[in-house]
């Protein structure tokens, strides 16, 4: 039986180690019938690389400690609670304290565990861990930090398990432990005897001090890490066997949908459900803070009954407010730019970015069964403990009374940090005394789901004598709701300067160029509307704007865009990534009229990405025809996964620059489905796309959000070169 590791399981070891030393691992075995290992570890910050400076820029906060470092620290505090189990049927089970929303995290850590413990990949299972309050924000997924923060502790716990299994075999055979070898989920003796890990697990659980080293392997001994590997769940996804929240077979769970207000956050004043309750299959109609829920025997019946409920709505929180109103407030929130010094020239630019919905393929959904004194919930969430606490508050329970199972998610891009479907499902189940499965429709998600905040940017660079002397970026945006997941990690760590949003901005934004005196700031404008972190959060807008300005600085200084970047980039690693796309993409090749190349670079998450695209603007709408991406993410766990992340980010960059945005009209979002939310389709994808991985040493950096700003900047720059226009409002075709 699997057991949870107890923080106080081995008091003597705990006393000997003190408060989780930053310099060594603490591993121990709990009193369990099979081997169950937990681990903790410290981590050092990754120092930024050095390169020759032009006019050197002082380090920015992100260069010293970024959001990933905050998440690593939060994970460190709970690393002794991570659990790997070896079962008697020879399965290696690592309970993943992160969400799987399509990014391939379960495959990456199946590979890591298999490599460290010397198991076959097919023998490793990585189920998603239920919400555990003892893990806290260490169970949150965000900031492209999962591989980065779990890399050391997971390798450590697997190495610890292997050492104990070898020790158990040595004791069984009365042989020196160092004479034994491991492979294929088994231990082998020099004389040919072998024992599966499953046959050794009970004995290994009794081992107190392993007879061999528990250090993780050197990289020279990796078999899987660094090798392109298909996703372990690929077959189940394409065959439909993979289970998402609404696929789960929870007995008697009743389909439920919600009637939502005509404007954002409108409230129910009154409703008449008498007609709906007479319709076939309808079980209940329940008032919620967010609307009126209709529960029936099938989703078809529930959806039909929605139109029969007569609801009188109160005002929403932004009634009468439209894009132009918000843009005016955002522009007014920008403080004055620094006056230009005498004898210098300047380049100025102003940009606007629209609201953008996450639009994951799987809409919001959850299953809930609330009984007297307890609740059980199934939901795809990147903030399990936050969802668990929110459900508990909604139905009058303590978090300990709520069991929250984390389901796989069909896409997220930041959306599943927030957990409204789980709370709504729990409220309905609590009200009617029956289990329910609640689904947001696509229209619900588009018009009432969360969005990337609208933003306004003013940028200025001054230059003289071939040097950039100052660089200034003033950003304002609708206030970003960061009250869950990675945002909560910032709150827990004391980052409130002056708000969690500005703190997030300060430790996520930095300029990769030596542009003299660099000033970057954010002012938030408060509106009570459903905003959310969106893939690459502030960087998707801020760094896109900056990369456009770099091209315009290069033009003002009479130099090539790639040469300009090479001259001013702070690190040799960044130049190597830029050089890779310039070489592979044949930068500077002759292009026909109406077509052009564009390039951009982004450094964040202790990783670097560059993108070069070619665009054709001669038709009815611009079309990116070719893309070349290069990445340096440090240690490459699964190159296939890295390439997939880069390609997905490329499509996000194409979409948000050329096509996709949401209009706010009198307090309501105009777009209601994929038919009018113009996200890039297959027909908009580049005809040719190559992803190149460079570097590959050291610890892993982040990649999930890395390529969005580079791709978006490259597309915008290519559009400008092809059309001669200066793009200032995004998306361009809005």
N, C-alpha and C positions, 0 to 999 in steps of 0.2 A: 504494500500500500504506500502511495506517496505521502510524504509528510512535509510540513513546512519547517524551515529552519528557525529555531528560536534564538533570539538575540542573547538570551541568557543560558543557552544550552550547555556551555562549557565555561563556568565561572572562572576557573583557574587560568585558562587561556586568556579570557577577557581581561582579567586583572593584570596579566603579564604584558598585555599589549597596550593598555591605556586606551585613549580615545582614537582608535583607528589610525594608526601611524600612516603618514603620507609617503613613507619610504619603503614599506614592505606589505606583502599580502598577509592577511589573516584568513586561514581556511580551517574548517573543522567539520567533523562528522556529527550529526545529531543521532540520538538514540532511535534508530529505525531498523526495521528488519532487512532493508536493502540499502545499498550505498546511496546516500543523499548528501551532497556537498554544497556548502554555501561559501561565498568568498567576499573579501573586501580588498580594495586597493587604493592607492593614492595615484595622483597624476600631476605631472608638471606641465605648466603652460608651454606652448610651442612658440619659441621666439621667432619673430619675423625675420626673414632673410635680409641680407645686406647687399647693397649694390652701390656703384659710384653715383654720387648725387650731382645734380646740376646746381640748383639752389635748394639745398636739402630742406625737407619739410619735417617739423618735429613729429614724434609719434602721436597718433590719435588714440582715444580710449580703446577703440576696437583692436588696435595693434597690440595692446597690452593684455586685455582680457575681453573676450567676446562672449556672445550669448552661449556658444557651445561650451566655453569654459564654465559658465554658470551651471549649465546642465550637467557637465561632467562632475562638478562639485556636488550638485544635488544628488546625482547618482552615487557618488562616493559615500555619502552619508548612509546610504541604504544598501550598499553592495554586499554586506554580510547577509542580506536577506535573499539574494538571488540563489536559485536552487536548480541543480542538475541531478537527475536521478538515473540510476542504472537499474532496470527492472529485471526480474528473474527470467523473462522471456527474451532477454538480450536486446532490449530497446534502450537507447540513450535518449532521455527526455530532458530537454532544457525548456523551462517555462519562460517564455519571452515577455519581459515587462515593457513591451512597446507594441504599438498597433501595426498590423499588416493591412495597408490600404492600397496595395498594388506596387509598392516600391521595392519589394523583394527582400525585406529584412529577414524573414524567416529562412529564406534560402541562404543568405549571407552567413547567418549564425549557425545554421546546420553545417555549413562548410567549415567554419571556425572550430566548432565543437568536434566534428569528425577528424579534422587535422590534429587537434591537440590530444584527443583521447585515443587516436589511432583506430577509428571505427569506419566501417563502410558508410557512405553517405545515406544509403537506403535504410540504414539502421537507426538513423537519428530523427527524432520527432521534435518539432518546435511549436507546441501549442501556445496560444495566447493566454497569459496569466489573467485570472480574475482580478477585479479591483481589490487592492489591498491598501488600507489606510497606512499601514506601517511603511509602505514604499513611498507614499506621498507623491511629490512632483517627480520623483525618480521614475515613476511609471508613465510620465507624460512623453508624448512623441511630438517633436517639433525642433525647429532650428537646425535641421539637417545634422542632428547630433547623435543619432542612435548608434551607428557603428563607432563613431568617435568616442562616445562615453562608455560603451560596453566592451570595447575591444580588449582592454587589459583584464577586467574582472572575469569575463567569460573564458578567455584563454587560461587564466589562472585556475578557475574552478575545474575546467576540464583536465588540466595538467595534474591537479590535486587528485582528481578521481582516478586517473590513469595510474598514478603512483601508488595509490591504495590498492587498486586491483592487482598490480604487479606484486606488491607486498603480500597480498593474500595468497596468490599463486605460489610464491616462494615458500611461504609457510606450509602450504599444502604439500608441496613436493620436496621440502627440505633442501632447497637449492638457494644459492646466492641470488638475491634479487637482480643484481646487475648482470647476471648471466641470461636473463630472460628478455624476450623481445615481444613487441606488440604489433599487431596488424589485423585488419579485417574483423574488428570487434572481438578479439581474442588475445590470450597470452600464450606464448610458445616457449617451450624449454629446448635446450640444445639437443636433447635426445629425441625430439620429435613430438613429445607430448604437447597437448594443447588444452586450453580451457576457455570457454566463452566467458565474456564478461558477466553474462547473466548467471552462469553457474558459480561465479565468484562473488556476486554482489553481497550476499549475506555475510560472508566472511570479511569482505572488505569494509563493511559497515562497522566491524569491531576493531579495525586497525586504528590505533591512536597516533602512532608516529610512523609515517612511511619510511621504507628502507632505501628509497632512491629519491633523487631530487624531485621537488614539486615545481621547479621553474618551468615556465612555458618554453616551447621549442624555439630555437633560432630560426630565422626565416629560411635558411638553407635547407631545412628539413620539411618545409611545407610541401604537401602533395596536391592539395586542393586550392588553398588560398593563392590568389593570383591567376588561377586557371578559369577561363570562360566556362561557365557551368549553367545549364538550363535550370529554370526555376523548379524547385521540388514540387510545387503545386500547379505547374503548367497544365498537366493533363486533366486534373480535376476541374480547372477553370474552363478549359475549352470544351470539355464534355458535359459541363453543367453539374458535375458532382459537388463542386465547392459550395459550401453553405454560407449564405449571407443572412442577415437578421430575419428577413421575411421568409427565408427558406427553412428555418428551423422548425422542427416538429414539436411544438409545445402543445400538449393536449388541451383541446377546448378553447384555444386562444381565438378570440373573435375579431374579425377585421374591423378596423376603425379608421375613419378619416375625419378631418376637421374643417368646418366652415370658417373661413378667415375673413377679416374685415376688408373693406374696399381701400383703406389707406393704412400705412405702416403703424402698427401698434394701436389700432383702434380697439375700443372696448365694447363689450356687449352691454347694451342698456336693457333690452328685453328680447324675448324670443318666444315663438309659438311653434311647438313641435308636434301638435296634435295630428296633423295630416301625415307627417313622416312616420309617426309611430304606427299608423294603420297600414303602411306599405309592407309588402312581402319581405320577410327575413329581418326586419329591423328589430333590434333588441333593446336599444337604449339611446337616449339623446342626453348629453352631459355638457353643462356649461363649464368652460375653462377660462383662465385669465387671457388666453390667446384666441379664443373663439368658442365655437360650439361643436362638440364631437358627436359623430353619428356612428353607432356600433351596430353591425348587422352580421348575418351568417356568412355573407360573401362580400368581397370588396365591390363587386358590381352593384349589389343591393345598397351598400352604404353610400356609394357615389351617387346613385340615382336619388336616394332619400335626401341628400344634401340640399337639392334644389327645392324640396318641399318644406324645408324649415324656414320660417319667416323670422328674420333677425333685424332688430333695430339697433343700429350701431352708434356709439358715441365717437367723438373726435379722436383722431390719431395724434401722434406726437409731433408730426411735421406736416400737418395739413396745410395746404396752400404754398408749400415750399417746393421750388423746382431747381433744376441745375443752375440756372442763372443767379438765383438768390444765393445759393451756396458758394458759387464761384466768386461773387462779389465779396462775401465775408472772408473767404480764403485769401483773396488778393489783399484785402485790408489788413489781414493778420500778419502780413510780411513786414518785418521791421526794415528801416532804411538800410540801403547798401552802403558800404564804406566808400567815402569819396576817393576818386582816383588821384594818385600822386602825380605831381608835375613830371613831365618828360616821359610819361608812360602811355601806352595805348591800352585800350580795353576791348573786350568782347563780352557783350551782354546777350542774354536769352531768357525768355519766359515760356514756361510750359504748363499745360493743363492735362491731367489724366482723369478719365471718367471713372465712375463706379464700375466694378466688374464682379459678376457673380462667379462663384466657384464652379457651379454646374457639373458636379461629378456625375458619372453615369448612374450610380445608385443614389436615389433620392433618400432623404432622411427617413429613417424607420427604426422601430424598436418593438420589442415584445416585453410585456410586463405582467406579472402575477402578484398582486398585492393581497396578502391575507392579514388576519388579525395578528399584529405583532411582528410581521415579517414581510419582506418583499423580495422578489427575484426578477431580475431584468436582464435582457439580452440586447446589446446594442454595439454598433461599431463606433468606438470612441477613442480619441487620442489623449483623452484626459479621464481615465477610468475613476480615479479617486474623486475628482471634481464631479463627475456624473453621479457617482454613488452618494456623495454628500447632498447634491441637489435633489436627487430622488428622495432621500431620507427627509430633507426639509419639507418637500412638497406633500408628503403623506404622513408627517408627524411621527417619524421613527428616528432612531439613531442610526448612524452609518453602519454600525456593527450588525444591525438587523436587516441590512440590505445586501443581498448577494448579487453582484453585477458581473455578468459574463461578457467578456470582450469578444465580439464577433468580427470576422474579417470585413473590411470595408471596400466597396466598389469605387475607389477614388476618394480623395479628400481635398488636397491642395490647401489645407488649413481649416476647411469647413468642419471636420469632425473633432476639432478641439472643443467644440460647443455641442451641447447635448439636449437641445429642446425636445426632440422626439422621445427620448427616454423619460423626461419629466412629464410630458403630456400623456404618454402611455400609462405611467404609474398613476397619475391623477384619475384617469378614466377607470382603470382597474380598481382603484380604491373606492371610487364612487359607486360602481355597479356590482362590485364583489365577484368579478369574473376576470380571468386572464384575457388580455387583448393583444393584438398585433396591429400597431398603428403605422400608417404610411402617409408621408407627405406626397402630394402629387407634384408633377414637374412644375405646374403653375404655382403651387404653394412655395416651392423651393425658389423659383425665380422672383416672385413678387414679395415674399415674406422671409426668405432665407437671408443669410448674411452676405455681405459684399465687401470687396476691397474698397476702402474709403476713397472718395474723390480727393485729388490733391492739386496744389498749385506750387510752382517752383520758379524762383528767380535766381539766376546764376550770373556771375561776373568773374572774369579773369583779366588780370593786367599783365602786360609783358613789355619788355624792352631789351634791346641788345641780344636777342635770341634766347632769352630766358623768360619763363613764366614766374612772375614775382609774387602774385597773390591769386588765390582762388577762393571764391565765396559762393556758397549755396544756401539759400534760404528756402525752406520747404514749409508749407502749411497744408494741413489735411483735416478732414472730418475726423473727430476723435476715434481712435481705434480701440475697440473693446478687447482688452488683454487680461480679462479677469479669470482666465482659466489656462490650464496647461503650462506652456513655457512662460506666459505672462505671470502666472502664479509663482513660478520658480524665481522670477525677478523680485516679486514682492517678498517672498520668503528670504531672499538673499539681501534684502534691504535696498534694492535699486529703485528709488523713487525720486527722480531728478528732472523736473519737479513732479512729473507723473510717470506711471509705468510706461506709457507710450514714448515719452521723450527719453526715458532711460533705455528702452529697447532701441530707439534710434541711435543713441550715443554709442552703444556697445555693438551695433551691427554695421554702422556706416564708417567708412574711411576711404580716402582717396588713394589709389595705387600709384599715383604719380608724384614726383618731387615738383610741386607747384608752389614752392616758397611758403608763404603764410597761408594756411588752409583753414577756412572757417565753414563749418557745416552745422546747421541748426534746424530744429523742427518746432513749429507752433501748432498746437491742436485747437480746432474749433469745435465746440461742443454742440452736437445734435443728438437727440434721443432716437437713434435708429440702429438697426442691426448690422453693425460693421464686424469685420473679422480679419485676422491675419490671412493673407492670401499668398500663395507660393512666392517666396523671396521677400515677403512683407514690404518694408519700405524700399528695399533695394530695387525692386522691380520697376519703380517709378524713378527714384532718386538717381540710381546709377545709370539708368537708361538716359535720363536727361544729361547727366555728366558726360557720358560717352558721345552724345551728339555735340556737346560743347567742345570736346577735345577735337573733333573733326573741324569745327569752325575756328578754333584757335590755330590749328595747323594751317588752314587756308589763309587766315589773317597774317600768319608768320611766313607764308610762302613756302611751306614744306609739305611733304607727303604725309598722309594720315598714319601709315605704319611707321615711317621713320620718326615722326613726332612722338609716337608712343614709345618706341624703342629708346629714344633719347631720354625721356623723362620717367620711365618706369623705375620703381624703387628697387626691384630685385631681379637678379639674373634668372630666377625660376620663371618670373612673369614674362621676361623677354623670350625665354625658350618656348613658352606656350604660344606667344604671339608669333614668333618665327615659324612655328610648326604650321599654323593655319595660313600664314602668308606664303609659305613654300608649297604646301599641298594644294592650296586654293589658287595658286598662280596669281598672286596679288599684282595688280597693275597691268594685266593683259588687256589688249585692246577690246573694247566692247562697242556694240552697235548703238545707234541713237535710241534713246528711251530705255536702255538697259544699263546696269552699273553694278559695281561691287561695293560692299560696305563691310566694315570691320569694327569690332568692339571687344573689350576685355573686362573681366570682372574678377576680383579677388575677395573672397569671404569664406568663412567656415574653415579657415586654414587650408584652403584649396584655391586653385586658379583655373579660370576657363577663358578661352578666346573663341570667337566665332567670326567666320567670313561667309558672307552670302552673296549671291548674285540675284538680281531682281529684274523682272521685265514689266515695265510700266506702259507698254504700247497698246494694251488691250483695254477692255471695259473696266477691269480692276487690276491692281498690281498683283503679280505672282512671283513668289520666291522660287527660283528654278534650281538653285544649287546651294548647298550649305556644307561648310567644313568646320568642324568643332574640334578643339584640342583641350584636354583636361590634364591637370596635375593635381591629384587628390591625395598625394602621399601613398601609403600602402593601398594597393588595389585588392580588395577581397574577392569580388566577382566582376571581372571586366564586362561580362554580358549585362549585368545589372547596371553598371556605370553607363554603358552605351545607351541602354534603354532610358535611363533618367535624362541623359543629354538630349535624346530625340524628343522626349515628351516636353522638355523645357523649350526646345526650339519651336514646337508648335504653339506653346504658350506665348513666346515672344512674337511670333508671326501674328497670332490672334489679337493680342492686346495693342499692338502698334497699328495694324492695318484694319481690323474688323470688329473686334468684340468689346462691347461696353453696355452699360445699362443707363437708360434715361430716367431721371426722376421728374415726374410731372404732378404737380399739386399734391405732393405727399404720397405718391404711389409710383412704383416702378412700372415702366411701360412694357418692357419685354416679359413674355409669359411662358416661353418654351424655346426649344432649340430652333423652331421655325423662324423666330424673329431675334433671337440672341445669336449673332452672327459669328459663332466660333469657327475656327478653321476646320474644314472638312478634308477628306482624303484628296479631293481635287485641288486643295490649296497647299498640299504638302510639296516640298521640293522634289523634283524629278531625280535629283542626285544628292546624296547626303553621306558624308563620311565622318566618323568619330575616331579621333586619335588619342591614345593614352600615353602620356609622357611621365617621366619621373617614376614613382612607384616604390620609393623607400620611406623609411621612418614610420610614423603612426598614420592611421587613416585620418583624412579630413572629411568634411561634409560634401555631399554632392546633390542631394535631392532638390535643392532650390538654386544651386550654383549657376546654372547656365541660362536662367531666364533673363537677367539683365544683359548678359553678353549677346544673346540672340536678339533681344529686343533692340538693343543699341545698334547692332549690325544691320538689322532690317531698316531701321529709321535712317541710318547713314546711307545705305544703298538707295533708298527712296529719294533722299535729298540729291544725291549725285545723278540719279537717272532723270529726275524731273526739273532740277534746278531750283526747286522750292525748299524753304526751310520749315520742316514740320514742327509745329508748336502745340497742336491739340491732338490728343490721342484717345481713341483710335482715329486714324486719319479719315477713314470712310465711316462716319458716324451720323 
